[in-house]
Amino acid sequence: MAKIKVVIADDHAVVREGIKMILSREPDIEIVGEAGNGREALDLVAKTKPHVVVMDISMPEMGGVEATRRVKEAHPKVNVLALTMHEDESYVFQLLKAGASGYVLKRGAAQDLVQAIRSAARGEAFLYPSVARSVLADYLKRVEAGEERHRFDGLTDREREILALIAEGLSNQEIARKLYISIKTVQTHRTHIMEKLDLHNRAQLVRYAIRKGLIEP
């Protein structure tokens, strides 16, 4: 079984040690490097080609938001997972805009981090529940104010329905069962959705669905 390669970027050595201790217990995760700031993280990503970068927001020389933006520009397939003590919505929006796949609070449970890394490696979004509620509420306020809610870039009604279910985390099999259609039909719709929107993973689909108001809190 191929392991998920992870780079840890945090300016506190004790935090990095704690993360390494947590991840060392997981047989499907391998730590391939650690960095103390954003610039070191960029160099490590180029050298090690990880699947996931666990990125702290507040670091010297280059912060996590800018480092995330640069990682995604240079290595689009590398998924960045933000790890921070901040629960402020503004940080979340900055990170999502920069291209982060998820956001985990340092005060959260160890299993949250492990789950988030696995989700990010699959190209899925992971938001800490309390943060997710804030993000959804904020986007819905913008949508209700008239921001492009009724423009769906050529998606059919069925494709919008399936997009919403994908964004809510349902698998192809669960969607097929819920809509009384075949898994192959779901896969075909999913392919068409991603082609029409020029999106490439679940995290991007989730962000699109939130922006369009397809997901209710």
N, C-alpha and C positions, 0 to 999 in steps of 0.2 A: 504494500500500500504506500503510495507516494505521500510524503509528509508535507504539511503546510509550513513553508519557510517564513519565519518572522524576524523582522528587525525591530528592536526596541529603542525608542528615542525619548529620553527624559534626562533633564539636567541633574537630577538627584540620584546618586548611586544607590541609596537605600531603596528607592522606588524600583529601580531596575532590578536589584537583587530580589525584591519581593515578587516582581512579575516573573522573573526567571524561575523562582521557586514554584510558583503556581503552574507555569507552563511545562516545567520539567516532568510533571506527573502525567502529562497527556501524551500517549504514544503516537498520536497523529500530528504532533506539532514539534517543529525543530527551530531553535533560535540560531540564526546565522550571523547575528551581529548586534551591537548596541552602540548608541551614540549619545553624546551629552549635549548636543545642540542641533539646530536645523541643518547647518552646513555639513556636519559630520553625517547626518542622516542621508542627505543627498548623495554624498560620496559612497556610503555603504549600499544604498539602493542600486547605484550604478554597478558596483562590484559584485554584489551577491544576488541580484535579481530576485528578491523575496516575493511571496504571494501577498503578504500583509505587512504594513508598517504600523506599529502601535506608537502613536505620536502624541506627545504632551503638547499642550497649547503654549504654555509660558516657558520659553527657553531663551538663553542668551544668544547673541550674534544673529540668529534667525529664528523667529517664533514658529510655532506649529502651523499657523494658518498659511503663512508664506511658503513654508517648507512643503506643506501639502499641495499647494498650487503648483509649485515647481516639480514635485514628484509626478503629479498627474500630467503635466505638460510633457515631461521627458519620458515618462514610463506609464502610458495610459492603462496598461493592464495590471499595474500594481495597485492594490487596494489599501487605502489609508483609514485607520481606525483611530479616532481621537480619544485620548484618555486624559481626563482633567478633573480638577476639584470644582470647576466653575459650572454652575447650573443656569447661568444667565442665557436667555434666548438669543441675545445678540451674538454670542460666541457660536451657537449652533448654526445660525444663518450664515455666518462667515465661513464656517467649515464646510457646510453643504455646498455653498457657492464655490468654494475652492476645490471641491471634488471629493470630499471625504465620504466614505461609505457608511460610517457609523460614529457613535458618540457614547462613551461609557464613563460614568463618574468613578473617581477613585474611591469614593466611600461605598461603592457597590460591592456586591458579593463576588468572590473569585470566579464563580461559575458564570457570572454575567460576562466577564472578560473572555473566558474560554468560548462561550457561545457566540459572542460578538466576532471573535477571530474566525471561527468556522463559518459564520454567516458572510463575513467580508470576503473570505477566500472563495466562496461560491458566487460572489458578485451580488450578494443581497445586502439590503440596508439593515442596520441595527441601531435603534435609538433607545436610550434608557427611558422606561415608561413615563416618568414625570416630565422628561424633556420632550418626548414625542407628543404628549398632550398639548404642551405649549406651542410646539411647531405647527401642529394641525390647527389649533385654534387661531393662531396668527394668520396662517394662509387662508383659512376660511373667511376671516374678517376681510381680507383683501379681495377675495373672490366675490363676497357679497357686496362689496363696494363697486363691483363692475369690472374687475380685472379678468378679461378673456375667459370667463367661465364657459361660454357657449361656443368657443372655438376649439375644435378637437382635431385639427390638422388632417381632415379627411377620413377619420375613423368612422366605421359604421356603428350603429347602436349596439350590435352584438360585440364588436371589438371593444367599445367603451365599457361594456358590462364585464367582459373578461379581464380587461386592464385593471378595473377596480378590484376584482377578486385576486388577481396576481399581486397587486400592491398590498392587499390585506394579508398576504402570506399564504394563500391556499396553493396547494400543489396542483399539477395538471390533473391528477386523478380526482382530487377533491372538487375541482371546478367541473370536470366532466360529470361527476355524480350529481352535483348541485344543479346543473343546467340540463341534465338528461341528454348529453351528447357524448360522442366517443372521445377518448384521449387524443386520438389522431387529429380530430377536428379542433380540439383545444390547441394542440401544438401548431397546427396550420394558422389559426387565428393569431397565436402568439408571435409567430414568425412575421406575419403581415403587419402586426402592430409595431414591432421593432423596426421593420423596414420603413414603414411610413413615417415613424417618428425619428428615425436615425438614432435609436437608443440601443445599447448593447448589453445591458445586464439589469437585474431586478432593482438594484439601487437607483438607477436612472429612471426606471419605470415608476418607482415609488415617488420620487421627487416630482415627476410629471403629473402623476395622479393627484398629489397633494396640491400642486399649483392650480390644477384645473377644478379642484373641489370635488373630485370623485370619491374621496375618502372622508367619511364623517368621523369626528372624534367620539 
